[in-house]
């Protein structure tokens, strides 16, 4: 057994603005946006380097600076107001975004064939409302003060997680793509360093801001294309690994059922658990109604896992995710083309 990652206890941090004022021909508005954002994240780990302003002074980044500044201004509003604004944005996307609306509805119908069309549409509409809210609440969680963030989150059923830590077990946290998944990552990393994976954003400025936001409480981000030995090494050190493996894996994936439909799935969880000698604990992060904050819950460790069989292990992982989805179906990320890649014997497109 590896040792559990040490708790951070007191946060030894230095005051370092995420984005300091800079002088460039960007105009007054962009300078003010940078100033506003600089006040948003005063607590960063000592390992965080100063923000590389000079890399992003080019005019091609001015629209991104403007967008970030406007979003930052909006996120200063109370969470209930953000939820209301997000609901409006989500409904606008629902009625105007016919393509994504059909994708989400198709996913819901495939996973819940026992539901009527009216019920599927109701869940879909509620889902779009939550997606709209996330446009404001996700950056708000990256910028809000630690004390305010903690007041927004309720943690339930964490006894299994605490027991695994106390016993010195290596831990993989199975975190599906729910609307509020970032909340669970923050909660874990506030207590101790954690490792998670991410994918580069095409916009370099946005990529830099998001990475720093996700690492505001410390931890390590590993790019998805990085060698897997980096992840195994972190798990063996006792650092909890926050893993989100539930998106379409393309032709490199293994086809196992997700609810009632074969889905291309990354068959890596069993390997990580075996090579890292780790227990797998499902984690669910839900958005509370009407801007009431978030609820993060830790489930029981997956039993008899891993088995050593890729198909059995990947199927068991999907079953664990299904159980969480059934508990709050409107909160799962249905707008993703989960069933895009089809088995070779299927000739028709799913969407």
LODO-580142 format. One record per residue (C-alpha): residue in one letter; x, y, z. Coordinates in steps of 0.1 Angstrom, whole numbers, plus 2048, in hexadecimal, padded with zeros to 3 digits. Layout:
BEGIN
<pt rest="A" east="X" north="Y" up="Z"/>
...
END
This chain:
BEGIN
<pt rest="X" east="800" north="800" up="800"/>
<pt rest="X" east="80C" north="823" up="7F9"/>
<pt rest="X" east="809" north="83E" up="812"/>
<pt rest="X" east="7EC" north="856" up="811"/>
<pt rest="X" east="7F3" north="878" up="804"/>
<pt rest="X" east="7FA" north="88F" up="821"/>
<pt rest="X" east="7DF" north="8A8" up="82B"/>
<pt rest="X" east="7E7" north="8CC" up="823"/>
<pt rest="X" east="7DB" north="8D8" up="845"/>
<pt rest="X" east="7E3" north="8FD" up="846"/>
<pt rest="X" east="7E7" north="90B" up="823"/>
<pt rest="X" east="80A" north="918" up="81F"/>
<pt rest="X" east="804" north="930" up="802"/>
<pt rest="X" east="810" north="950" up="7F5"/>
<pt rest="X" east="7FC" north="96D" up="7E7"/>
<pt rest="X" east="7FF" north="96C" up="7C1"/>
<pt rest="X" east="7E5" north="97B" up="7AA"/>
<pt rest="X" east="7D8" north="964" up="78F"/>
<pt rest="X" east="7DA" north="981" up="777"/>
<pt rest="X" east="7EC" north="9A1" up="780"/>
<pt rest="X" east="7E8" north="9C3" up="76F"/>
<pt rest="X" east="7FB" north="9C6" up="74F"/>
<pt rest="X" east="802" north="9E2" up="737"/>
<pt rest="X" east="7FC" north="9DB" up="713"/>
<pt rest="X" east="7E8" north="9EA" up="6F6"/>
<pt rest="X" east="7C9" north="9D5" up="701"/>
<pt rest="X" east="7B4" north="9F2" up="70C"/>
<pt rest="X" east="7A7" north="9FD" up="72D"/>
<pt rest="X" east="78C" north="9E2" up="72E"/>
<pt rest="X" east="7A5" north="9C5" up="72B"/>
<pt rest="X" east="7BC" north="9D4" up="745"/>
<pt rest="X" east="79E" north="9D7" up="75D"/>
<pt rest="X" east="795" north="9B3" up="756"/>
<pt rest="X" east="7B8" north="9A8" up="75F"/>
<pt rest="X" east="7B6" north="9BC" up="77F"/>
<pt rest="X" east="795" north="9AC" up="789"/>
<pt rest="X" east="7A2" north="989" up="783"/>
<pt rest="X" east="7C1" north="990" up="797"/>
<pt rest="X" east="7AC" north="993" up="7B6"/>
<pt rest="X" east="79A" north="973" up="7B0"/>
<pt rest="X" east="7B4" north="95A" up="7BB"/>
<pt rest="X" east="7CA" north="965" up="7D7"/>
<pt rest="X" east="7D1" north="942" up="7E4"/>
<pt rest="X" east="7E7" north="92D" up="7CD"/>
<pt rest="X" east="802" north="914" up="7D6"/>
<pt rest="X" east="826" north="91D" up="7D8"/>
<pt rest="X" east="82D" north="907" up="7B9"/>
<pt rest="X" east="818" north="91E" up="7A3"/>
<pt rest="X" east="82D" north="935" up="78E"/>
<pt rest="X" east="823" north="959" up="786"/>
<pt rest="X" east="80A" north="95D" up="76A"/>
<pt rest="X" east="81D" north="961" up="748"/>
<pt rest="X" east="80C" north="981" up="73D"/>
<pt rest="X" east="824" north="988" up="721"/>
<pt rest="X" east="819" north="969" up="70F"/>
<pt rest="X" east="7F6" north="976" up="70C"/>
<pt rest="X" east="7F9" north="99A" up="702"/>
<pt rest="X" east="7F3" north="993" up="6DD"/>
<pt rest="X" east="7D3" north="9A2" up="6CF"/>
<pt rest="X" east="7C7" north="97F" up="6C7"/>
<pt rest="X" east="7C1" north="97A" up="6EC"/>
<pt rest="X" east="7AE" north="99A" up="6F2"/>
<pt rest="X" east="78C" north="98A" up="6EC"/>
<pt rest="X" east="795" north="96F" up="705"/>
<pt rest="X" east="7A0" north="989" up="71F"/>
<pt rest="X" east="77F" north="99C" up="719"/>
<pt rest="X" east="76B" north="97C" up="71D"/>
<pt rest="X" east="77E" north="972" up="73D"/>
<pt rest="X" east="779" north="995" up="74B"/>
<pt rest="X" east="754" north="995" up="745"/>
<pt rest="X" east="74F" north="972" up="753"/>
<pt rest="X" east="763" north="97C" up="772"/>
<pt rest="X" east="74D" north="99A" up="777"/>
<pt rest="X" east="72E" north="984" up="775"/>
<pt rest="X" east="73C" north="96A" up="78D"/>
<pt rest="X" east="73E" north="984" up="7A8"/>
<pt rest="X" east="718" north="981" up="7AB"/>
<pt rest="X" east="708" north="96A" up="7C5"/>
<pt rest="X" east="705" north="945" up="7BC"/>
<pt rest="X" east="6DF" north="947" up="7BA"/>
<pt rest="X" east="6E1" north="963" up="7A1"/>
<pt rest="X" east="6FB" north="950" up="78C"/>
<pt rest="X" east="6E3" north="932" up="78D"/>
<pt rest="X" east="6C7" north="948" up="780"/>
<pt rest="X" east="6DC" north="957" up="764"/>
<pt rest="X" east="6EA" north="935" up="75B"/>
<pt rest="X" east="6C7" north="926" up="759"/>
<pt rest="X" east="6BE" north="941" up="740"/>
<pt rest="X" east="6DD" north="93A" up="72C"/>
<pt rest="X" east="6D7" north="915" up="72D"/>
<pt rest="X" east="6B3" north="919" up="721"/>
<pt rest="X" east="6C0" north="92F" up="704"/>
<pt rest="X" east="6D8" north="914" up="6FB"/>
<pt rest="X" east="6BD" north="8F9" up="6FD"/>
<pt rest="X" east="6A6" north="90B" up="6E5"/>
<pt rest="X" east="6C0" north="918" up="6CD"/>
<pt rest="X" east="6D9" north="8FB" up="6CE"/>
<pt rest="X" east="6C5" north="8E1" up="6BC"/>
<pt rest="X" east="6E3" north="8CB" up="6B5"/>
<pt rest="X" east="6EF" north="8C7" up="6D9"/>
<pt rest="X" east="6CB" north="8C5" up="6E5"/>
<pt rest="X" east="6C6" north="8A7" up="6CF"/>
<pt rest="X" east="6E7" north="897" up="6D9"/>
<pt rest="X" east="6DE" north="89A" up="6FE"/>
<pt rest="X" east="6BB" north="88C" up="6F8"/>
<pt rest="X" east="6C8" north="86F" up="6E4"/>
<pt rest="X" east="6E0" north="866" up="701"/>
<pt rest="X" east="6C5" north="868" up="71B"/>
<pt rest="X" east="6AD" north="853" up="707"/>
<pt rest="X" east="6C8" north="839" up="701"/>
<pt rest="X" east="6D1" north="837" up="726"/>
<pt rest="X" east="6AD" north="838" up="733"/>
<pt rest="X" east="697" north="826" up="719"/>
<pt rest="X" east="67D" north="820" up="733"/>
<pt rest="X" east="675" north="846" up="735"/>
<pt rest="X" east="65C" north="857" up="720"/>
<pt rest="X" east="666" north="872" up="707"/>
<pt rest="X" east="657" north="88C" up="71E"/>
<pt rest="X" east="66C" north="881" up="73B"/>
<pt rest="X" east="68C" north="880" up="726"/>
<pt rest="X" east="685" north="8A3" up="719"/>
<pt rest="X" east="67F" north="8B0" up="73D"/>
<pt rest="X" east="6A0" north="8A2" up="748"/>
<pt rest="X" east="6B1" north="8B0" up="729"/>
<pt rest="X" east="6A3" north="8D3" up="72F"/>
<pt rest="X" east="6AE" north="8D2" up="754"/>
<pt rest="X" east="6D0" north="8C6" up="748"/>
<pt rest="X" east="6D5" north="8E4" up="731"/>
<pt rest="X" east="6CB" north="8FB" up="74E"/>
<pt rest="X" east="6E8" north="8EC" up="762"/>
<pt rest="X" east="700" north="8EE" up="745"/>
<pt rest="X" east="6F7" north="913" up="742"/>
<pt rest="X" east="6FD" north="918" up="767"/>
<pt rest="X" east="720" north="908" up="764"/>
<pt rest="X" east="72B" north="923" up="74C"/>
<pt rest="X" east="72B" north="93B" up="76A"/>
<pt rest="X" east="730" north="924" up="788"/>
<pt rest="X" east="74E" north="911" up="77B"/>
<pt rest="X" east="764" north="930" up="778"/>
<pt rest="X" east="754" north="93E" up="797"/>
<pt rest="X" east="761" north="920" up="7AA"/>
<pt rest="X" east="784" north="926" up="79C"/>
<pt rest="X" east="784" north="94A" up="7A7"/>
<pt rest="X" east="76F" north="94C" up="7C7"/>
<pt rest="X" east="780" north="94D" up="7E9"/>
<pt rest="X" east="787" north="92D" up="7FB"/>
<pt rest="X" east="770" north="936" up="818"/>
<pt rest="X" east="753" north="93E" up="800"/>
<pt rest="X" east="759" north="91E" up="7EC"/>
<pt rest="X" east="758" north="908" up="80B"/>
<pt rest="X" east="736" north="917" up="815"/>
<pt rest="X" east="728" north="90D" up="7F4"/>
<pt rest="X" east="731" north="8E8" up="7F7"/>
<pt rest="X" east="722" north="8CC" up="80C"/>
<pt rest="X" east="736" north="8AC" up="80F"/>
<pt rest="X" east="723" north="88C" up="817"/>
<pt rest="X" east="72B" north="867" up="81B"/>
<pt rest="X" east="751" north="86C" up="81C"/>
<pt rest="X" east="757" north="851" up="836"/>
<pt rest="X" east="764" north="838" up="81C"/>
<pt rest="X" east="77D" north="852" up="80E"/>
<pt rest="X" east="788" north="85B" up="831"/>
<pt rest="X" east="78D" north="837" up="83A"/>
<pt rest="X" east="7A2" north="831" up="81B"/>
<pt rest="X" east="7B8" north="84F" up="824"/>
<pt rest="X" east="7BC" north="844" up="848"/>
<pt rest="X" east="7C6" north="821" up="83D"/>
<pt rest="X" east="7E1" north="82F" up="826"/>
<pt rest="X" east="7D1" north="821" up="807"/>
<pt rest="X" east="7D8" north="82F" up="7E4"/>
<pt rest="X" east="7B8" north="83E" up="7D6"/>
<pt rest="X" east="7A8" north="844" up="7B4"/>
<pt rest="X" east="789" north="85A" up="7B5"/>
<pt rest="X" east="772" north="851" up="799"/>
<pt rest="X" east="761" north="872" up="790"/>
<pt rest="X" east="749" north="871" up="773"/>
<pt rest="X" east="742" north="890" up="75E"/>
<pt rest="X" east="726" north="89F" up="772"/>
<pt rest="X" east="71F" north="8C5" up="76E"/>
<pt rest="X" east="72F" north="8CD" up="78F"/>
<pt rest="X" east="74D" north="8B5" up="78D"/>
<pt rest="X" east="767" north="8D0" up="792"/>
<pt rest="X" east="759" north="8D6" up="7B5"/>
<pt rest="X" east="764" north="8B3" up="7C0"/>
<pt rest="X" east="787" north="8B9" up="7B2"/>
<pt rest="X" east="78A" north="8D9" up="7C6"/>
<pt rest="X" east="77E" north="8C8" up="7E6"/>
<pt rest="X" east="797" north="8AC" up="7E4"/>
<pt rest="X" east="7B4" north="8C3" up="7DB"/>
<pt rest="X" east="7AC" north="8DB" up="7F8"/>
<pt rest="X" east="7B4" north="8C0" up="810"/>
<pt rest="X" east="7D2" north="8B0" up="7FF"/>
<pt rest="X" east="7E4" north="8B0" up="7DE"/>
<pt rest="X" east="7D2" north="89D" up="7C4"/>
<pt rest="X" east="7D9" north="893" up="7A0"/>
<pt rest="X" east="7C1" north="896" up="783"/>
<pt rest="X" east="7C2" north="896" up="75D"/>
<pt rest="X" east="7B9" north="8B2" up="745"/>
<pt rest="X" east="7B9" north="8BA" up="720"/>
<pt rest="X" east="7CA" north="8D8" up="711"/>
<pt rest="X" east="7B3" north="8F4" up="706"/>
<pt rest="X" east="7BA" north="901" up="6E3"/>
<pt rest="X" east="7BA" north="925" up="6F0"/>
<pt rest="X" east="7DB" north="928" up="703"/>
<pt rest="X" east="7CE" north="944" up="719"/>
<pt rest="X" east="7AF" north="931" up="723"/>
<pt rest="X" east="7C4" north="912" up="729"/>
<pt rest="X" east="7DB" north="925" up="741"/>
<pt rest="X" east="7BE" north="934" up="754"/>
<pt rest="X" east="7AB" north="913" up="757"/>
<pt rest="X" east="7CA" north="900" up="762"/>
<pt rest="X" east="7D2" north="919" up="77D"/>
<pt rest="X" east="7AE" north="91A" up="788"/>
<pt rest="X" east="7AD" north="8F4" up="78C"/>
<pt rest="X" east="7CE" north="8F4" up="79F"/>
<pt rest="X" east="7C5" north="911" up="7B6"/>
<pt rest="X" east="7C7" north="8FA" up="7D4"/>
<pt rest="X" east="7E5" north="8E6" up="7C8"/>
<pt rest="X" east="7E9" north="8C4" up="7B9"/>
<pt rest="X" east="7F5" north="8B8" up="797"/>
<pt rest="X" east="7E5" north="8B9" up="775"/>
<pt rest="X" east="7F0" north="89F" up="75B"/>
<pt rest="X" east="7E8" north="8A4" up="737"/>
<pt rest="X" east="7D4" north="888" up="728"/>
<pt rest="X" east="7EF" north="87F" up="70E"/>
<pt rest="X" east="80A" north="87D" up="729"/>
<pt rest="X" east="81A" north="85B" up="730"/>
<pt rest="X" east="804" north="846" up="748"/>
<pt rest="X" east="822" north="83F" up="75E"/>
<pt rest="X" east="81E" north="863" up="76B"/>
<pt rest="X" east="7FC" north="85A" up="778"/>
<pt rest="X" east="807" north="838" up="787"/>
<pt rest="X" east="824" north="849" up="798"/>
<pt rest="X" east="80C" north="863" up="7A8"/>
<pt rest="X" east="7F4" north="848" up="7B4"/>
<pt rest="X" east="810" north="834" up="7C4"/>
<pt rest="X" east="81B" north="852" up="7D7"/>
<pt rest="X" east="7FA" north="853" up="7E8"/>
<pt rest="X" east="7EC" north="871" up="7D5"/>
<pt rest="X" east="7C7" north="86D" up="7CE"/>
<pt rest="X" east="7C1" north="86B" up="7A9"/>
<pt rest="X" east="7A1" north="87C" up="79D"/>
<pt rest="X" east="797" north="869" up="77D"/>
<pt rest="X" east="77B" north="872" up="764"/>
<pt rest="X" east="77B" north="855" up="74A"/>
<pt rest="X" east="757" north="857" up="73E"/>
<pt rest="X" east="75A" north="867" up="71C"/>
<pt rest="X" east="75C" north="858" up="6F9"/>
<pt rest="X" east="77E" north="848" up="6F4"/>
<pt rest="X" east="77D" north="845" up="6CF"/>
<pt rest="X" east="78D" north="827" up="6BE"/>
<pt rest="X" east="7A5" north="822" up="6DA"/>
<pt rest="X" east="789" north="81A" up="6F2"/>
<pt rest="X" east="779" north="7F9" up="6FD"/>
<pt rest="X" east="754" north="7F4" up="6F5"/>
<pt rest="X" east="741" north="7EC" up="714"/>
<pt rest="X" east="71D" north="7F4" up="71E"/>
<pt rest="X" east="715" north="816" up="72C"/>
<pt rest="X" east="6F2" north="811" up="738"/>
<pt rest="X" east="6E3" north="7FF" up="71A"/>
<pt rest="X" east="6FA" north="809" up="6FE"/>
<pt rest="X" east="71E" north="7FF" up="6F5"/>
<pt rest="X" east="735" north="81C" up="6FB"/>
<pt rest="X" east="75A" north="821" up="6F2"/>
<pt rest="X" east="769" north="824" up="715"/>
<pt rest="X" east="78D" north="829" up="721"/>
<pt rest="X" east="797" north="808" up="731"/>
<pt rest="X" east="7B1" north="817" up="748"/>
<pt rest="X" east="7A1" north="818" up="76B"/>
<pt rest="X" east="7A8" north="7F4" up="772"/>
<pt rest="X" east="7CC" north="7F8" up="767"/>
<pt rest="X" east="7D1" north="817" up="77D"/>
<pt rest="X" east="7C2" north="805" up="79B"/>
<pt rest="X" east="7D8" north="7E7" up="796"/>
<pt rest="X" east="7F9" north="7F8" up="78F"/>
<pt rest="X" east="7F2" north="813" up="7A9"/>
<pt rest="X" east="7E6" north="7F9" up="7C3"/>
<pt rest="X" east="7C8" north="810" up="7C8"/>
<pt rest="X" east="7A4" north="80F" up="7D3"/>
<pt rest="X" east="78A" north="820" up="7BD"/>
<pt rest="X" east="771" north="836" up="7CE"/>
<pt rest="X" east="754" north="845" up="7B9"/>
<pt rest="X" east="74E" north="86A" up="7BE"/>
<pt rest="X" east="72F" north="87D" up="7B5"/>
<pt rest="X" east="72C" north="8A3" up="7B3"/>
<pt rest="X" east="709" north="8B2" up="7B0"/>
<pt rest="X" east="6FD" north="8D6" up="7AB"/>
<pt rest="X" east="6E2" north="8DF" up="7C5"/>
<pt rest="X" east="6C2" north="8EF" up="7B8"/>
<pt rest="X" east="6BD" north="915" up="7B6"/>
<pt rest="X" east="6E2" north="91E" up="7BB"/>
<pt rest="X" east="6E4" north="90C" up="7DC"/>
<pt rest="X" east="707" north="900" up="7D7"/>
<pt rest="X" east="715" north="8DD" up="7D2"/>
<pt rest="X" east="715" north="8BB" up="7E2"/>
<pt rest="X" east="732" north="8A4" up="7DF"/>
<pt rest="X" east="72E" north="880" up="7EA"/>
<pt rest="X" east="747" north="863" up="7EC"/>
<pt rest="X" east="73B" north="840" up="7E6"/>
<pt rest="X" east="747" north="81E" up="7F1"/>
<pt rest="X" east="767" north="810" up="7E1"/>
<pt rest="X" east="760" north="7FA" up="7C3"/>
<pt rest="X" east="75F" north="7D6" up="7CF"/>
<pt rest="X" east="776" north="7BB" up="7C0"/>
<pt rest="X" east="787" north="7D5" up="7AA"/>
<pt rest="X" east="79C" north="7D2" up="796"/>
<pt rest="X" east="795" north="7AE" up="789"/>
<pt rest="X" east="7B2" north="7AE" up="770"/>
<pt rest="X" east="799" north="7AC" up="753"/>
<pt rest="X" east="797" north="7CC" up="73E"/>
<pt rest="X" east="773" north="7C5" up="733"/>
<pt rest="X" east="766" north="7BC" up="755"/>
<pt rest="X" east="778" north="7D9" up="766"/>
<pt rest="X" east="76C" north="7F3" up="74C"/>
<pt rest="X" east="749" north="7E5" up="74E"/>
<pt rest="X" east="74A" north="7E8" up="774"/>
<pt rest="X" east="756" north="80C" up="771"/>
<pt rest="X" east="739" north="815" up="75A"/>
<pt rest="X" east="720" north="804" up="772"/>
<pt rest="X" east="72E" north="81A" up="78F"/>
<pt rest="X" east="729" north="839" up="779"/>
<pt rest="X" east="706" north="82E" up="76F"/>
<pt rest="X" east="6FC" north="82C" up="794"/>
<pt rest="X" east="707" north="850" up="799"/>
<pt rest="X" east="6F5" north="85B" up="77A"/>
<pt rest="X" east="6D4" north="84B" up="784"/>
<pt rest="X" east="6D6" north="85F" up="7A5"/>
<pt rest="X" east="6D6" north="880" up="793"/>
<pt rest="X" east="6D1" north="87B" up="76D"/>
<pt rest="X" east="6CC" north="8A0" up="764"/>
<pt rest="X" east="6EF" north="8A7" up="771"/>
<pt rest="X" east="703" north="890" up="75B"/>
<pt rest="X" east="714" north="89F" up="73D"/>
<pt rest="X" east="6FC" north="894" up="722"/>
<pt rest="X" east="707" north="8AD" up="707"/>
<pt rest="X" east="726" north="898" up="702"/>
<pt rest="X" east="725" north="87F" up="6E5"/>
<pt rest="X" east="72B" north="862" up="6FC"/>
<pt rest="X" east="721" north="848" up="6E1"/>
<pt rest="X" east="732" north="859" up="6C3"/>
<pt rest="X" east="74A" north="83C" up="6BD"/>
<pt rest="X" east="737" north="81D" up="6B3"/>
<pt rest="X" east="742" north="7F8" up="6B2"/>
<pt rest="X" east="74F" north="7ED" up="690"/>
<pt rest="X" east="72F" north="7D8" up="68A"/>
<pt rest="X" east="719" north="7F7" up="68C"/>
<pt rest="X" east="718" north="80A" up="66B"/>
<pt rest="X" east="6FF" north="826" up="674"/>
<pt rest="X" east="709" north="845" up="687"/>
<pt rest="X" east="6FB" north="848" up="6AA"/>
<pt rest="X" east="6F5" north="86E" up="6A8"/>
END
